Amino acid sequence: STAALDQGLMWGPRLTFANRRDLTNSIEGVVYVTNKGAVQVIQRFIASYSIGLNIKDYPFDSQQFAWFVRSQAYSKDAVVFVPANNKTRADYSAQLREILDPTFSFYRYDQSTSTLTSGIYANYHVLSISIRADRISTMTSIFLIFPLCLVCAALCLVLNHEPIKDSRLNVPITALSATMAFSYVVSNLCPPVSYVTRIHLLIFQTYVFGTICLVVNYYLWAIMAGRKELSDQQAANKTLLADAHWVPRKINP
């Protein structure tokens, strides 16, 4: 048989997530005690956590999401953590797969223990819970890579237009404006980092390609526009010369 007791009536290890930043919500469960003396406490937390990420290969990166559990008041002399068995880990894997960021593909769940050796919590035991996940390439290619490919394709197609057409200039200017708006969206998606990510490198290459296309197209457009203007001017001069010859012949046949 199992008895349910109020958690406030029982001693607890006062657990906390060491890398938790703030607590949005918590659901305090009851304590379950079996007739064999086994005690089970269920607590659920909704919070934001501080996790070190390496997004250098974004949007084709792999990440390790980690949580660190320790006691707030008791060192390893009183509280020692034991990693879950394989069956329990499999259950946790299924649950975490549901709450993981949908842009990631979860593939490994691990647990390990260690003892802190420095700081105010030195000699405290810690349980580390980690998830390995890969960003889903199909989603990133659609939402991040495809717009850049579309811009580059438009810049390549405009090179086949007649040099005198205004699209020679309009398309590169529009492409550069679209790239600027896209880079603003990416800057809001990516956290500020001190290194260049792969997506930022692609954006920079698109900027360079768009600028080169704009300069080349403007050069060709200016040459053809100048030639057309010169041709029109020569045609107008020939017309005036023909009219000047025709008038005297008409007056003095």
PyMOL commands that set and color helices and strands:
alter all, ss='L'
color gray80, all
select helices_A, chain A and resi 7-9+86-99+137-160+167-189+198-251
alter helices_A, ss='H'
color red, helices_A
select strands_A, chain A and resi 2-5+15-17+20-34+39-49+62-71+104-115+125-135
alter strands_A, ss='S'
color yellow, strands_A
deselect
rebuild
show_as cartoon
